[in-house]
Structures are given as C-alpha cells and as structure tokens.
Amino acid sequence: MEESNKVINEYDIIAIGVNPDNKTIKVHVPIEEEQRNELAYSLAQIAQKHGMEDYEVIVRAIRDGYPVAN
C-alpha cells in the first residue's frame, strides 16, 4: 500500500472508485491536474501488482463543484 500512498500524495485526486462488476477503477481529478496519463499508468501498475491486471483505469477530469458519479 506504500505505492498507493505515494500516488495519493503526488497527484491531486478528488475521488477513487473500484467497481468489481465491470472491472473498472475510476479516478476523478480536478481539471487543472495535467498528469492524468501518468496517474492512470501508475494506478494500472499498482492494480496489476495486486492481481487486478484485467481492470481498466479511467481518469476523469471534473470542474470544481461538479458532482462525482461512479
């Protein structure tokens, strides 16, 4: 879980949701976060390390004040 803490501290993350039914990991970040691809890659590596290699990582940028929907 050390990798997860590093990711949380390195990127501006609003919310993270994991849906085992459709095998997705959804991450919501502010629209100002410019490192979305790097964040998706980091989370995909962490998921793979924990046996979730078939999960898709989806990073969505949202504006401040918009509701987060998983």
QUIZI-V192177 format. One record per backbone hydrogen bond with DSSP energy under -1.0 kcal/mol. NH is the residue of the N-H (numbers start at 1). CO is the residue of the C=O. If there is no record, write none. Layout:
NH;CO, NH;CO
This chain:
5;1, 6;2, 7;3, 8;4, 9;5, 10;6, 11;7, 13;11, 14;28, 15;28, 17;26, 19;24, 24;19, 25;56, 26;17, 27;58, 28;15, 29;60, 31;62, 33;30, 39;35, 40;36, 41;37, 42;38, 43;39, 44;40, 45;41, 46;42, 47;43, 48;44, 49;45, 50;46, 51;48, 52;47, 55;52, 56;23, 58;25, 60;27, 62;29, 66;63
